[in-house]
Amino acid sequence: MRRPLDDVRIVSLEQYGAGPFGSMHLAELGAEIIKIEDPTVGGDVGRTIPPYAEQGDSLFFQSFNRDKSSITLDVRTTEGREVFHDLVRTADAVYSNLRGDVPAKLGIRYEDLREINPRIVCCSLTGFGMTGPRSTEPGYDYVLQALGGWMSLTGEPGGAPQKTGLSLVDYCGGYVAAIALLGAIHGARRDGVGTDCDLSLYDTAVSLLTYPGTWHLTAGYEPTRTRRSAHPSLVPFQAFEAADGWLVVGCAKEKFWQRLTVVLERPELADDPRFATFADRAEHRDELLPLLEELIRTRTVADWLAPMYAAAIPCAPIRDVAGALTDPHTIERDLLAETDHAVFGAVRSLRSAVRVGPPGADRAPTRAAPAMGADTDRVLRELGYDDTRITALRDSGALGRD
Ligand SMILES: CC(C)(COP(=O)(O)OP(=O)(O)OC[C@H]1O[C@@H](n2cnc3c(N)ncnc32)[C@H](O)[C@@H]1OP(=O)(O)O)[C@@H](O)C(=O)NCCC(=O)NCCSC(=O)C(=O)O
């Protein structure tokens, strides 16, 4: 089965969630991702993240590294650097998610590699970027959720600051990197000249402030937490507690509000001038919301959702992860990957949401994430190295010590 990135090769000094998440989407589209793992520290630290971590691998690692190859290479050694340069000659891009000062120290920026391969794209996803006062700080998702203002917006007013339940800055950073890589590789192929892409989790987090950011910068709006995860300006658009659980309903168009009043059996609310428009409902939210909350508490989630769905009002039960993963829709959308793994047996994980292909086409089968160094010999042979050279490299320690 031909895939759109079958002719793309990326060598990747990636670790943890953010970097590997980005390249896994490109792997799903056919790109060859060669992970370069530092043998002196046991490779990608994601291999050691508990729970379910054994024998140099983990289910965390399996979640972010399907469809990739792994080689061990200590890029700091002279021999390792030579191998790296040989790889760069064959590659479209060098990708990394390392501390801000590390790409320069390791010699993996465009200025270091352009003479070896003028078309090479060097894409770094660091915590804070290569410039600016924070550029050498280490970055993790929660650091950026804190610095980026996200935690000030999440959770109940007056409660402890919260991050989102998932590492969204990491994952969005990965998407940012995947998009940048596609654009830069396209440009390099068209123009014959590569480039640096200096990306960061900080840029990702701050750029995702989107419209509250524009409101603040342009008009002085002060974004704050809202009760029950409400939208900052649309009413009603939030979580409600029903008799037996929680649901969300959002009226981001006037027609949904009009239909909701019918479902709630209070059609007169739509004609009430206090609640007629977005602006009216926002102004009178303290009158409207207690009324709606009291009403919704009188019936079960299922009792409310049935007529809301029938009226095509955007709504949902608030369910747990098991609910999401066992939904027949999840199965129908081909979102579950099943791979065989030597240690963990059948690993079930989540496929990429990125889909390229004709409607209804099968997606290409997916492969388990590789054992550390599983592809070292193959990749070196493809570079033209013979057994003598590979043995010498192994003896030098550049591929790690057994
Ligand atoms: C994750 C980090 C905080 C980890 O910090 P550090 O351990 O201090 O730095 P690094 O891992 O980048 O680098 C450590 C050292 O490894 C060296 N290094 C790395 N790879 C190699 C290879 N292949 N060969 C030789 N040496 C290597 C590198 O030169 C550094 O040397 P020395 O210079 O001698 O130290 C940082 O990498 C970082 O800020 N990354 C960018 C942001 C990011 O992606 N964060 C993780 C998101 S995932 C996440 O938050 C989540 O999953 O949740």
The ligand as an SDF file (V2000), in Angstrom:
LIG
                    3D

 53 55  0  0  0  0  0  0  0  0999 V2000
   13.1160   16.6260   28.5350 C   0  0  0  0  0  0  0  0  0  0  0  0
   14.2370   17.5340   29.0360 C   0  0  0  0  0  0  0  0  0  0  0  0
   13.7210   18.4360   30.1430 C   0  0  0  0  0  0  0  0  0  0  0  0
   15.3450   16.6180   29.6160 C   0  0  0  0  0  0  0  0  0  0  0  0
   16.4270   17.4360   30.0550 O   0  0  0  0  0  0  0  0  0  0  0  0
   17.9310   16.9810   30.0590 P   0  0  0  0  0  0  0  0  0  0  0  0
   18.0250   15.5510   30.4470 O   0  0  0  0  0  0  0  0  0  0  0  0
   18.6860   17.9720   30.8830 O   0  0  0  0  0  0  0  0  0  0  0  0
   18.4100   17.1990   28.5670 O   0  0  0  0  0  0  0  0  0  0  0  0
   18.3540   16.3010   27.2360 P   0  0  0  0  0  0  0  0  0  0  0  0
   17.5970   15.0570   27.4280 O   0  0  0  0  0  0  0  0  0  0  0  0
   17.9040   17.1810   26.1490 O   0  0  0  0  0  0  0  0  0  0  0  0
   19.8700   15.9670   27.0320 O   0  0  0  0  0  0  0  0  0  0  0  0
   20.6250   15.2940   28.0180 C   0  0  0  0  0  0  0  0  0  0  0  0
   21.9770   14.9520   27.5150 C   0  0  0  0  0  0  0  0  0  0  0  0
   21.8670   13.9090   26.5760 O   0  0  0  0  0  0  0  0  0  0  0  0
   22.7110   14.1630   25.4790 C   0  0  0  0  0  0  0  0  0  0  0  0
   22.2150   13.3820   24.3490 N   0  0  0  0  0  0  0  0  0  0  0  0
   20.9500   13.2550   23.9250 C   0  0  0  0  0  0  0  0  0  0  0  0
   20.8910   12.3880   22.8970 N   0  0  0  0  0  0  0  0  0  0  0  0
   22.1560   11.9780   22.6650 C   0  0  0  0  0  0  0  0  0  0  0  0
   22.7560   11.0540   21.7740 C   0  0  0  0  0  0  0  0  0  0  0  0
   22.0730   10.3580   20.8690 N   0  0  0  0  0  0  0  0  0  0  0  0
   24.0870   10.8920   21.8540 N   0  0  0  0  0  0  0  0  0  0  0  0
   24.7960   11.5360   22.7690 C   0  0  0  0  0  0  0  0  0  0  0  0
   24.2930   12.4020   23.6450 N   0  0  0  0  0  0  0  0  0  0  0  0
   22.9820   12.6060   23.6060 C   0  0  0  0  0  0  0  0  0  0  0  0
   22.6700   15.6450   25.3680 C   0  0  0  0  0  0  0  0  0  0  0  0
   23.7740   16.1220   24.6670 O   0  0  0  0  0  0  0  0  0  0  0  0
   22.6760   16.0980   26.8220 C   0  0  0  0  0  0  0  0  0  0  0  0
   23.9900   16.1620   27.3610 O   0  0  0  0  0  0  0  0  0  0  0  0
   24.3770   17.2010   28.5230 P   0  0  0  0  0  0  0  0  0  0  0  0
   24.4130   18.5420   27.8940 O   0  0  0  0  0  0  0  0  0  0  0  0
   25.7190   16.7100   28.9430 O   0  0  0  0  0  0  0  0  0  0  0  0
   23.3080   17.1100   29.5870 O   0  0  0  0  0  0  0  0  0  0  0  0
   14.8350   18.3420   27.8760 C   0  0  0  0  0  0  0  0  0  0  0  0
   15.2910   17.4330   26.8920 O   0  0  0  0  0  0  0  0  0  0  0  0
   13.8780   19.3160   27.2260 C   0  0  0  0  0  0  0  0  0  0  0  0
   13.6070   20.4190   27.7410 O   0  0  0  0  0  0  0  0  0  0  0  0
   13.3710   18.9410   26.0170 N   0  0  0  0  0  0  0  0  0  0  0  0
   12.5670   19.8200   25.1730 C   0  0  0  0  0  0  0  0  0  0  0  0
   11.1510   19.8940   25.6650 C   0  0  0  0  0  0  0  0  0  0  0  0
   10.4910   18.5260   25.7180 C   0  0  0  0  0  0  0  0  0  0  0  0
   10.3060   17.9030   24.7080 O   0  0  0  0  0  0  0  0  0  0  0  0
   10.2040   18.0790   26.9350 N   0  0  0  0  0  0  0  0  0  0  0  0
    9.6680   16.7330   27.1990 C   0  0  0  0  0  0  0  0  0  0  0  0
    8.2070   16.7570   26.9120 C   0  0  0  0  0  0  0  0  0  0  0  0
    7.4530   15.2530   27.2460 S   0  0  0  0  0  0  0  0  0  0  0  0
    6.5130   15.5020   28.6290 C   0  0  0  0  0  0  0  0  0  0  0  0
    6.5070   16.5410   29.2380 O   0  0  0  0  0  0  0  0  0  0  0  0
    5.5900   14.3870   28.9900 C   0  0  0  0  0  0  0  0  0  0  0  0
    5.6680   13.3440   28.3220 O   0  0  0  0  0  0  0  0  0  0  0  0
    4.7980   14.5710   29.9130 O   0  0  0  0  0  0  0  0  0  0  0  0
  1  2  1  0
  2  3  1  0
  2  4  1  0
  2 36  1  0
  4  5  1  0
  5  6  1  0
  6  7  2  0
  6  8  1  0
  6  9  1  0
  9 10  1  0
 10 11  2  0
 10 12  1  0
 10 13  1  0
 13 14  1  0
 14 15  1  0
 15 16  1  0
 15 30  1  0
 16 17  1  0
 17 18  1  0
 17 28  1  0
 18 19  1  0
 18 27  1  0
 19 20  2  0
 20 21  1  0
 21 22  1  0
 21 27  2  0
 22 23  1  0
 22 24  2  0
 24 25  1  0
 25 26  2  0
 26 27  1  0
 28 29  1  0
 28 30  1  0
 30 31  1  0
 31 32  1  0
 32 33  2  0
 32 34  1  0
 32 35  1  0
 36 37  1  0
 36 38  1  0
 38 39  2  0
 38 40  1  0
 40 41  1  0
 41 42  1  0
 42 43  1  0
 43 44  2  0
 43 45  1  0
 45 46  1  0
 46 47  1  0
 47 48  1  0
 48 49  1  0
 49 50  2  0
 49 51  1  0
 51 52  2  0
 51 53  1  0
M  END
$$$$
